[in-house]
Amino acid sequence: MAEQKRKSKMILKIIIGFIIVLCFLLLAAFINHRIKLKSDKSLLEPIGQLVEVDGENMCVYTEGEGDITIVFMSGGGTPSPILDFKALYTQLSDEYKIAVVEKFGYGFSDDSNRSRDIDNMLEDTRTALSKADVQAPYVLCPHSLSGLEAVYWAQKYPDEVSAIIGLDMAAPEYYTDLKINTAILKLNQVLCEMGLVRLISESVNIMYKNSELTENELSIIKALYSRRCVSEAVVNEAKSCIENAEIITEKGMPNVPVLMFISNAEGINYDKESWIKTSLNYAENLKNGKYIQLDCPHYVHNEEHIKIADEIKAFLGSAIK
């Protein structure tokens, strides 16, 4: 009996010791995070132009000149859309005008708790472009989840959309039956506030290993991710994406030229086989579209930016007169 009590006390001491050490480590991570937030301030100066949309700031970056304007629209939760697309748009800005819109909760834009239904998101983007003096018509170049917004744009305002170039963009049907766990996104918000996400922020740069970004630009992405790895706007967008996809699906296929680049689905957080299947099915049913399959991960514009740029130039040369 005495031996059992002694073992129980020892186990209790180990547990208490573990809790104390854990609390110390969490406190150290939190303090380190707060210190780094101050030192990161110079990295968080907006690269693009801030424009006011309903009392909050959205960031729009422009580069290049040309008769055709290409608007880049980022995938869900991308830390820095402006830098995310840089490898690709620098291959295009000698011939086209380039614009990158950072939605609320992305990159240098303000976070927002407003509804992320498809109409709100589209009107925010259109307003931001207008205030940045980027005029329609546009060639929309969406990555991943922004494919929903791009297709809806072509459905609702066909005169504003000359073409869609999907960078492994979402086919609306993919999301109609998808189960999205927003609790995980909320947990990531807590981990970010505690400073724990900063400890793994180096992993974000893995997706940019082929993007030719500078060390300073990679540091900016890391700082943005560490500050706000999951925003309120991103959580609300995830909550709304199934309903948004259903609205878009009901309206049918876009009646504009479409070029879809389709990845091997590496890096997709959900069903990879279904991603490829729905993308191919969507592409094959387009009235005026074509697709190119790439044997590379989901962030195709960083993996195959030179090939994609060449294909975009050829496509636009024939699709837009």
Buried (B, 14 or more C-beta within 10 A) or exposed (E): EEEEEEEEEEEEEEEEEEEEEEEEEEEEBBEEBEEBBEEBEEBBEBBBBBBEBEEBBBBBBBBBEEEBBBBBBBBBBBBBBBBBBBBBBBBBBEBBBBBBBBBBBBBBBBBBEBBBBBEBBBEBBBBBBBBBEBEBBBBBBBBBBBBBBBBBBBBBBEEBBBBBBBBBBBBBBBBBEBEBEEEEBEEBBEBBEBBBBBEEBEEBBEBBEBBEBEEEBBBBBBBBBBBBBBBBBBBBBBBBBBEBBBBBBEEEBBEBBBBBBBBBBEBBEEBBEBBBBBBBEBBEEBEEBBBBBBEBBBBBBBBBBEBBBEBBEEBBEEBBE
